[in-house]
Amino acid sequence: MAQLAERLQHSDRLAHRAQAEAREAARSLATESEKKEDGRAAIEYGSLATGQSARARRLHEELGVLAAFSEAQTPRFRRGDPVALGALVDVRTEDEKGYDERTFFVLPVGAGTELTGPGGDGFLSVITPASPVGRALLGRRAGDSVDVTWGGEVREWTVLEVA
């Protein structure tokens, strides 16, 4: 969770910087002749600044949600427990190329973020209950199979372990 918080904070800083740069670019088109010629550019920079502001606000909210989740007691999962927030989930799918195994970390925010596993062992992908993969896996137990649309293809995934 510390890795995810660090990544979200970094993205938040980038969003604030991009917002400031876009606002400055919109303001720098200040002379009357430039305003006439570059009105569209000023509008575009203003829209970009507004978008970056919304991104920064969303990241700030996500950081708050992650902090609240981290402060709550992290759930412990035992053999046979269903997938829920805080779970590490190992899944496997098979296609014409062979087996593909993945590990997901189910968290309330940070969907799509790739994290390094404990001790630098492997990689985890953060999923949320709002994501298609998260919705498919929530409540499933080791041994259950689910159909998941991944990269435009429907694949059958088997839950190997919930920890």
CORZI-V710687 format. One record per pair of residues at least 12 apart in sequence whose ideal C-beta (glycine too) atoms are under 10 Angstrom apart, sorted by the first residue. I is the first residue (numbers start at 1). J is the second residue. Records with the same first field share a line. If there is no record, write none. Layout:
I = J + J
This chain:
1 = 66 + 67 + 69 + 70 + 74 + 86 + 105 + 107 + 110 + 115 + 126
2 = 66 + 70 + 115
3 = 105 + 110 + 113 + 114 + 115 + 116 + 124 + 126
4 = 62 + 63 + 66 + 70 + 105 + 107 + 109 + 110 + 113 + 115 + 124 + 126
5 = 62 + 63 + 66 + 67 + 70 + 109 + 110
6 = 115
7 = 59 + 110 + 113 + 114 + 115 + 126
8 = 58 + 59 + 60 + 62 + 63 + 65 + 66 + 109 + 110 + 113
9 = 59 + 60 + 63
10 = 59
11 = 55 + 56 + 58 + 59 + 62 + 63 + 110 + 113
12 = 55 + 56 + 57 + 58 + 59 + 60 + 62 + 63
13 = 56 + 59
14 = 52 + 55 + 56 + 59
15 = 51 + 52 + 53 + 54 + 55 + 56 + 57 + 58 + 59 + 60
16 = 52 + 53 + 55 + 56 + 59 + 60
17 = 52 + 56
18 = 48 + 49 + 51 + 52 + 53 + 55 + 56
19 = 48 + 49 + 50 + 51 + 52 + 53 + 54 + 55 + 56 + 57
20 = 49 + 52 + 53
21 = 45 + 48 + 49 + 52
22 = 44 + 45 + 46 + 47 + 48 + 49 + 50 + 51 + 52 + 53
23 = 45 + 46 + 48 + 49 + 50 + 52 + 53
24 = 45 + 49
25 = 41 + 42 + 44 + 45 + 46 + 48 + 49
26 = 38 + 41 + 42 + 43 + 44 + 45 + 46 + 47 + 48 + 49 + 50
27 = 42 + 45 + 46 + 49
28 = 41 + 42 + 45
29 = 41 + 42 + 43 + 45 + 46
30 = 42
58 = 109
59 = 109
61 = 109
62 = 107 + 108 + 109 + 110 + 111 + 128
63 = 109 + 110
64 = 109
65 = 107 + 108 + 109 + 110
66 = 107 + 108 + 109 + 110
68 = 108
69 = 85 + 86 + 107 + 108 + 109
70 = 86 + 107
72 = 85 + 86
73 = 86
74 = 86
75 = 87 + 106
76 = 163
77 = 89 + 161 + 162 + 163
78 = 162 + 163
79 = 141 + 142 + 161 + 162 + 163
80 = 141 + 142 + 143 + 162
81 = 141 + 142 + 162 + 163
82 = 137 + 138 + 139 + 140 + 141 + 142 + 144 + 159 + 162
83 = 104 + 106 + 127 + 129 + 134 + 136 + 137 + 138 + 139 + 140 + 141 + 142 + 144 + 146 + 159 + 162
84 = 106 + 129 + 137 + 138 + 139 + 162
85 = 105 + 106 + 107 + 108 + 128 + 129 + 134 + 138
86 = 105 + 106 + 107 + 108
87 = 104 + 105 + 106 + 107 + 127 + 137 + 138 + 140 + 161 + 162 + 163
88 = 103 + 104 + 105 + 106 + 117 + 118 + 124 + 161 + 162 + 163
89 = 102 + 103 + 104 + 105 + 106 + 124 + 125 + 127 + 133 + 134 + 137 + 138 + 140 + 142 + 157 + 159 + 160 + 161 + 162 + 163
90 = 102 + 103 + 104 + 124 + 142 + 158 + 159 + 160 + 161 + 162 + 163
91 = 103 + 104 + 133 + 136 + 137 + 140 + 144 + 145 + 146 + 148 + 155 + 157 + 158 + 159 + 160 + 161 + 162
92 = 145 + 156 + 157 + 158 + 159 + 160
93 = 145 + 146 + 148 + 150 + 153 + 155 + 156 + 157 + 158
94 = 155 + 156 + 157 + 158
95 = 153 + 155 + 156
99 = 158
100 = 150 + 155 + 157
101 = 122 + 157 + 158 + 160
102 = 122 + 123 + 124 + 125 + 127 + 133 + 150 + 157 + 160
103 = 115 + 117 + 121 + 122 + 123 + 124 + 125 + 160 + 161 + 163
104 = 124 + 125 + 126 + 127 + 131 + 133 + 134 + 137 + 157 + 159
105 = 117 + 124 + 125 + 126 + 127 + 128
106 = 126 + 127 + 128 + 129 + 131 + 133 + 134 + 137 + 138 + 162
107 = 124 + 126 + 127 + 128 + 129 + 134
108 = 126 + 128 + 129 + 130 + 134
109 = 126 + 128 + 130
110 = 125 + 126 + 127 + 128
111 = 125 + 126 + 127 + 128 + 129 + 130 + 131 + 133 + 134
112 = 125 + 126 + 127 + 128 + 131 + 133
113 = 125 + 126 + 127
114 = 126
132 = 148 + 149 + 150
133 = 146 + 148 + 149 + 150 + 157
135 = 148
136 = 148 + 149 + 150 + 157 + 159
137 = 157 + 159 + 162
140 = 157 + 158 + 159 + 162
141 = 159 + 161 + 162
142 = 158 + 159 + 160 + 161 + 162 + 163
143 = 158 + 159 + 160 + 161
144 = 157 + 158 + 159 + 162
145 = 157 + 158 + 159
146 = 158 + 159
